[in-house]
Amino acid sequence: MEAFKAGNDLLLIPADFPASYNAMLQAVQAGEISRERLDRSVLKILKAKASLGLQEARLVDVGAIDKAVGKLENLAFGQHVADEAVTLVRDNGKVLPLKSSVKNRGTGQAALPYTTQEETHNQMMAVLFSEDVRTESGHAFSREFRARVPDARVIYVDPRFAAGMRDEVLRAVDAAQTVVAAVYVVPMAGKVGNSVAMADATGALLQQLLDRAASRTAVIAMGNPYLAANFPKMENYMCTFSNATVSEVAAVKALFGEIAIRGHLPVSIPNVAERGAGIERGRPSCSWRF
Protein backbone atom coordinates (compact mmCIF):
# COMPACT_ATOMS: atom_id res chain seq x y z
CA MET A 1 0.00 0.00 0.00
CA GLU A 2 2.81 2.42 0.87
CA ALA A 3 4.46 1.68 -2.49
CA PHE A 4 1.20 2.60 -4.25
CA LYS A 5 0.97 5.84 -2.27
CA ALA A 6 4.54 6.62 -3.29
CA GLY A 7 3.51 6.56 -6.95
CA ASN A 8 3.82 2.96 -8.11
CA ASP A 9 1.07 1.88 -10.49
CA LEU A 10 1.90 -1.83 -10.39
CA LEU A 11 2.73 -3.83 -7.27
CA LEU A 12 4.85 -6.89 -8.07
CA ILE A 13 5.45 -10.07 -6.07
CA PRO A 14 4.47 -8.94 -2.55
CA ALA A 15 5.69 -11.13 0.28
CA ASP A 16 2.07 -11.80 1.33
CA PHE A 17 -0.28 -11.39 -1.63
CA PRO A 18 -3.63 -11.81 0.24
CA ALA A 19 -2.57 -9.34 2.93
CA SER A 20 -1.38 -6.81 0.35
CA TYR A 21 -4.57 -7.15 -1.69
CA ASN A 22 -6.81 -6.75 1.35
CA ALA A 23 -4.81 -3.76 2.60
CA MET A 24 -5.28 -2.01 -0.77
CA LEU A 25 -8.98 -2.84 -0.81
CA GLN A 26 -9.52 -1.53 2.71
CA ALA A 27 -7.52 1.65 2.00
CA VAL A 28 -9.76 2.46 -0.97
CA GLN A 29 -12.94 1.66 0.95
CA ALA A 30 -11.82 3.83 3.86
CA GLY A 31 -10.91 6.73 1.58
CA GLU A 32 -7.20 6.52 2.45
CA ILE A 33 -6.59 5.99 -1.27
CA SER A 34 -9.02 7.74 -3.60
CA ARG A 35 -10.87 5.83 -6.29
CA GLU A 36 -9.64 8.44 -8.79
CA ARG A 37 -6.03 7.64 -7.93
CA LEU A 38 -6.69 3.91 -8.32
CA ASP A 39 -8.51 4.45 -11.62
CA ARG A 40 -5.58 6.47 -13.00
CA SER A 41 -3.19 3.62 -12.34
CA VAL A 42 -5.54 0.99 -13.77
CA LEU A 43 -6.11 3.08 -16.90
CA LYS A 44 -2.38 3.60 -17.38
CA ILE A 45 -1.77 -0.17 -17.20
CA LEU A 46 -4.65 -0.93 -19.59
CA LYS A 47 -3.32 1.61 -22.09
CA ALA A 48 0.14 0.07 -21.92
CA LYS A 49 -1.31 -3.38 -22.59
CA ALA A 50 -3.43 -2.05 -25.46
CA SER A 51 -0.40 -0.39 -27.05
CA LEU A 52 1.14 -3.86 -27.31
CA GLY A 53 -2.03 -5.45 -28.60
CA LEU A 54 -2.34 -7.72 -25.58
CA GLN A 55 -6.13 -7.62 -25.77
CA GLU A 56 -5.83 -9.55 -29.04
CA ALA A 57 -2.67 -11.63 -28.58
CA ARG A 58 -2.02 -12.56 -24.96
CA LEU A 59 0.78 -15.07 -25.61
CA VAL A 60 4.38 -14.22 -26.45
CA ASP A 61 6.24 -15.99 -29.24
CA VAL A 62 9.24 -17.18 -27.23
CA GLY A 63 11.10 -18.11 -30.38
CA ALA A 64 11.04 -14.48 -31.54
CA ILE A 65 12.54 -13.00 -28.38
CA ASP A 66 16.12 -13.01 -29.65
CA LYS A 67 15.08 -11.18 -32.80
CA ALA A 68 12.92 -8.66 -30.97
CA VAL A 69 15.14 -7.99 -27.96
CA GLY A 70 18.62 -9.29 -28.70
CA LYS A 71 19.36 -6.85 -31.52
CA LEU A 72 22.85 -5.41 -31.66
CA GLU A 73 21.54 -1.87 -31.25
CA ASN A 74 19.57 -2.91 -28.16
CA LEU A 75 22.58 -4.63 -26.62
CA ALA A 76 24.76 -1.61 -27.36
CA PHE A 77 22.23 0.72 -25.78
CA GLY A 78 22.02 -1.51 -22.71
CA GLN A 79 25.80 -1.34 -22.34
CA HIS A 80 25.68 2.45 -22.73
CA VAL A 81 23.09 2.74 -19.96
CA ALA A 82 25.17 0.50 -17.67
CA ASP A 83 28.32 2.52 -18.39
CA GLU A 84 26.57 5.79 -17.58
CA ALA A 85 25.10 4.39 -14.34
CA VAL A 86 28.45 3.59 -12.69
CA THR A 87 28.85 5.85 -9.65
CA LEU A 88 32.04 6.40 -7.69
CA VAL A 89 31.16 7.23 -4.08
CA ARG A 90 34.55 7.02 -2.36
CA ASP A 91 38.09 7.20 -3.73
CA ASN A 92 41.22 7.48 -1.60
CA GLY A 93 43.38 8.20 -4.66
CA LYS A 94 45.61 5.16 -4.12
CA VAL A 95 43.85 2.39 -6.05
CA LEU A 96 41.91 3.65 -9.07
CA PRO A 97 42.26 3.41 -11.94
CA LEU A 98 43.66 -0.11 -11.98
CA LYS A 99 46.44 -0.85 -14.45
CA SER A 100 45.99 -3.52 -17.09
CA SER A 101 48.97 -5.79 -17.68
CA VAL A 102 47.94 -6.39 -21.30
CA LYS A 103 49.78 -3.88 -23.44
CA ASN A 104 47.29 -3.66 -26.31
CA ARG A 105 44.23 -3.34 -24.07
CA GLY A 106 41.91 -0.65 -25.37
CA THR A 107 43.15 -0.83 -28.96
CA GLY A 108 40.18 -2.88 -30.06
CA GLN A 109 42.29 -6.01 -30.50
CA ALA A 110 41.60 -9.17 -28.58
CA ALA A 111 44.15 -10.21 -26.00
CA LEU A 112 46.00 -13.27 -27.28
CA PRO A 113 48.05 -15.82 -25.33
CA TYR A 114 51.27 -14.50 -26.87
CA THR A 115 50.46 -10.81 -26.35
CA THR A 116 53.35 -8.82 -24.89
CA GLN A 117 52.69 -7.80 -21.29
CA GLU A 118 54.13 -5.06 -19.14
CA GLU A 119 55.93 -5.94 -15.92
CA THR A 120 53.63 -4.11 -13.53
CA HIS A 121 54.78 -5.89 -10.34
CA ASN A 122 51.24 -5.27 -9.16
CA GLN A 123 49.61 -8.45 -7.99
CA MET A 124 45.85 -8.10 -8.30
CA MET A 125 43.07 -10.25 -6.97
CA ALA A 126 39.29 -10.12 -7.04
CA VAL A 127 36.94 -11.60 -4.45
CA LEU A 128 33.42 -12.11 -5.80
CA PHE A 129 30.83 -12.27 -3.02
CA SER A 130 27.60 -13.84 -4.29
CA GLU A 131 24.54 -15.35 -2.65
CA ASP A 132 25.19 -18.61 -4.50
CA VAL A 133 28.28 -19.42 -6.57
CA ARG A 134 26.20 -21.81 -8.68
CA THR A 135 24.52 -18.83 -10.33
CA GLU A 136 25.96 -16.71 -13.15
CA SER A 137 26.88 -13.91 -10.74
CA GLY A 138 30.49 -12.85 -11.27
CA HIS A 139 31.22 -14.86 -14.41
CA ALA A 140 31.26 -11.87 -16.76
CA PHE A 141 33.13 -9.79 -14.18
CA SER A 142 35.80 -12.48 -13.83
CA ARG A 143 36.14 -12.87 -17.59
CA GLU A 144 36.56 -9.13 -18.16
CA PHE A 145 38.93 -8.75 -15.21
CA ARG A 146 41.20 -11.54 -16.38
CA ALA A 147 41.17 -10.19 -19.93
CA ARG A 148 42.98 -7.17 -18.52
CA VAL A 149 45.10 -8.94 -15.90
CA PRO A 150 45.52 -12.55 -17.08
CA ASP A 151 47.38 -13.69 -13.97
CA ALA A 152 44.96 -12.12 -11.50
CA ARG A 153 43.60 -14.41 -8.82
CA VAL A 154 39.80 -14.57 -8.68
CA ILE A 155 38.04 -16.16 -5.70
CA TYR A 156 34.31 -16.87 -5.55
CA VAL A 157 32.65 -16.83 -2.12
CA ASP A 158 29.10 -17.47 -0.95
CA PRO A 159 27.52 -17.87 2.53
CA ARG A 160 27.75 -21.67 2.50
CA PHE A 161 31.53 -21.81 2.70
CA ALA A 162 32.70 -18.24 3.40
CA ALA A 163 33.77 -19.10 6.95
CA GLY A 164 35.75 -22.10 5.74
CA MET A 165 37.55 -20.00 3.12
CA ARG A 166 38.49 -17.23 5.54
CA ASP A 167 42.17 -18.15 5.92
CA GLU A 168 42.68 -18.76 2.20
CA VAL A 169 41.08 -15.46 1.22
CA LEU A 170 42.94 -13.40 3.82
CA ARG A 171 46.30 -14.96 2.88
CA ALA A 172 45.63 -14.01 -0.74
CA VAL A 173 44.64 -10.50 0.35
CA ASP A 174 47.87 -10.12 2.34
CA ALA A 175 49.90 -11.17 -0.72
CA ALA A 176 48.09 -8.90 -3.18
CA GLN A 177 48.97 -5.29 -3.85
CA THR A 178 45.48 -4.46 -5.07
CA VAL A 179 42.17 -6.10 -4.14
CA VAL A 180 38.77 -5.79 -5.78
CA ALA A 181 35.69 -6.96 -3.88
CA ALA A 182 32.58 -7.28 -6.06
CA VAL A 183 29.50 -7.78 -3.88
CA TYR A 184 26.40 -9.29 -5.47
CA VAL A 185 23.53 -8.43 -3.12
CA VAL A 186 20.40 -7.64 -5.11
CA PRO A 187 17.04 -6.60 -3.59
CA MET A 188 14.43 -9.31 -4.15
CA ALA A 189 10.68 -8.76 -3.94
CA GLY A 190 8.98 -11.17 -1.58
CA LYS A 191 12.21 -12.16 0.17
CA VAL A 192 11.75 -12.67 3.90
CA GLY A 193 13.91 -10.41 6.06
CA ASN A 194 16.31 -7.73 4.87
CA SER A 195 16.61 -8.29 1.14
CA VAL A 196 19.57 -5.92 0.74
CA ALA A 197 21.86 -7.18 3.51
CA MET A 198 24.84 -9.50 3.12
CA ALA A 199 24.61 -12.89 4.76
CA ASP A 200 26.42 -13.08 8.12
CA ALA A 201 29.27 -15.28 6.87
CA THR A 202 30.08 -13.25 3.76
CA GLY A 203 29.58 -9.97 5.59
CA ALA A 204 32.04 -11.05 8.27
CA LEU A 205 34.61 -12.03 5.63
CA LEU A 206 34.26 -8.71 3.81
CA GLN A 207 34.76 -6.86 7.11
CA GLN A 208 37.90 -8.89 7.86
CA LEU A 209 39.18 -8.15 4.36
CA LEU A 210 38.67 -4.43 4.93
CA ASP A 211 40.26 -4.58 8.37
CA ARG A 212 43.45 -5.80 6.70
CA ALA A 213 43.43 -3.99 3.38
CA ALA A 214 40.86 -1.17 3.15
CA SER A 215 43.37 1.31 1.69
CA ARG A 216 44.21 -0.98 -1.25
CA THR A 217 40.75 -2.43 -1.82
CA ALA A 218 38.08 -1.25 -4.24
CA VAL A 219 34.58 -2.42 -3.33
CA ILE A 220 31.95 -2.65 -6.06
CA ALA A 221 28.28 -2.90 -5.10
CA MET A 222 26.77 -4.99 -7.86
CA GLY A 223 23.14 -4.17 -7.06
CA ASN A 224 22.65 -2.70 -3.59
CA PRO A 225 24.10 0.81 -3.13
CA TYR A 226 23.34 0.74 0.62
CA LEU A 227 26.11 -1.81 1.15
CA ALA A 228 28.58 0.85 2.31
CA ALA A 229 26.37 1.84 5.25
CA ASN A 230 27.35 -1.40 7.00
CA PHE A 231 31.08 -1.14 6.23
CA PRO A 232 32.38 2.31 7.24
CA LYS A 233 36.01 1.32 6.60
CA MET A 234 35.51 1.29 2.83
CA GLU A 235 37.91 3.78 1.25
CA ASN A 236 37.09 3.06 -2.40
CA TYR A 237 33.46 2.43 -3.24
CA MET A 238 31.66 2.12 -6.57
CA CYS A 239 28.02 1.29 -7.39
CA THR A 240 26.49 -0.20 -10.54
CA PHE A 241 22.88 -0.61 -9.24
CA SER A 242 22.59 -3.87 -11.18
CA ASN A 243 24.12 -7.33 -11.45
CA ALA A 244 23.32 -7.74 -15.16
CA THR A 245 26.13 -8.74 -17.50
CA VAL A 246 26.33 -5.23 -18.97
CA SER A 247 26.80 -3.85 -15.45
CA GLU A 248 29.60 -6.33 -14.75
CA VAL A 249 31.35 -5.21 -17.94
CA ALA A 250 30.77 -1.54 -17.07
CA ALA A 251 32.21 -2.03 -13.58
CA VAL A 252 35.45 -3.53 -14.90
CA LYS A 253 35.80 -0.83 -17.57
CA ALA A 254 35.33 1.84 -14.91
CA LEU A 255 37.86 0.20 -12.59
CA PHE A 256 40.51 0.30 -15.31
CA GLY A 257 39.71 3.86 -16.38
CA GLU A 258 38.41 2.83 -19.79
CA ILE A 259 35.18 4.84 -19.48
CA ALA A 260 34.36 8.15 -17.87
CA ILE A 261 32.55 7.87 -14.54
CA ARG A 262 29.65 10.32 -14.43
CA GLY A 263 27.09 8.68 -12.14
CA HIS A 264 25.47 10.30 -9.11
CA LEU A 265 23.56 8.58 -6.35
CA PRO A 266 19.77 8.47 -6.80
CA VAL A 267 19.45 7.75 -3.05
CA SER A 268 21.14 8.76 0.19
CA ILE A 269 23.35 6.19 1.90
CA PRO A 270 23.17 6.74 5.67
CA ASN A 271 26.44 8.06 7.15
CA VAL A 272 28.15 7.71 3.76
CA ALA A 273 26.82 10.09 1.11
CA GLU A 274 23.76 12.14 0.25
CA ARG A 275 21.53 11.72 -2.78
CA GLY A 276 23.24 13.30 -5.79
CA ALA A 277 26.78 12.59 -4.57
CA GLY A 278 29.29 11.16 -7.00
CA ILE A 279 32.97 11.58 -7.84
CA GLU A 280 33.40 12.15 -11.56
CA ARG A 281 36.37 10.72 -13.41
CA GLY A 282 37.35 11.20 -17.03
CA ARG A 283 36.17 14.80 -17.30
CA PRO A 284 38.02 18.10 -16.72
CA SER A 285 36.06 18.71 -13.52
CA CYS A 286 35.99 15.94 -10.90
CA SER A 287 33.88 16.88 -7.90
CA TRP A 288 31.11 15.98 -5.51
CA ARG A 289 27.65 17.19 -6.33
CA PHE A 290 24.94 17.37 -3.69
Secondary structure, 3 states (H helix, E strand, C coil): CHHHHCCCCCCCCCCCHHHHHHHHHHHHHCCCCCHHHHHHHHHHHHHHHHHCCCCCCCCCCHHHHHHHHCCHHHHHHHHHHHHHHCEEEECCCCCCCCCCCECCCCCCCCCCCCCCECCCCCCEEEEEECCCCCCCCCHHHHHHHHHHCCCCEEEEECCCCCCCCHHHHHHHHHHCCEEEEEECCCCCCCCCCCCCCCCHHHHHHHHHHHHHHHHHEEEEECCCHHHHHHCCCCCCEEECCCCCHHHHHHHHHHHCCCCCECCCCCCCECCCECCCCCCCECCCCCCCCC
